[in-house]
Amino acid sequence: MPMRIEGSSDIEAIFSIFHGGAITHHVFKDGKLALEIKIQYLAERISPGFTKFHVLLEKVDNIKFTTWPSDLKSEPELITEPNITFTPDLDILEGNIKDNQI
C-alpha cells in the first residue's frame, strides 16, 4: 500500500524509523531514487512474512556520502556516485537534516 511522505522533516523521520535496516538495492534514474530497505523485524509488524520496504524518492539530486576513515590520520572521502554509495549494502543509522539537506 503506497504512502506519500512529503517534506524534509517527514523524510528525516522515515529514515530514523528504518534505523537498524540496510539499503540492499537501489535504482537511480531521472531524478528518482528507488530503495529496497531490509528490516525484517519492522516489516513483520505490518504483516508476518514481510522482510523489507520499498521507498521511492522523487526530485533527488546531489547525493553525497562521507566515509568514516579507519584511522585518525586519514581524511573522510566524499562520494557522489550513487552506484558507489550504495555498494555494498548501506546500513541506516538515522535520518537528519544538516545545512538544509537530508
Secondary structure, 3 states (H helix, E strand, C coil): CCCCCCCHHHHHHHHHHCCCCEEEEEEEECCEEEEEEECHHHHHHHCCCCCEEEEEECCCCCCCEECCCCCCCCCCCEECCHHHHCCCCEECCCCCCECCEC
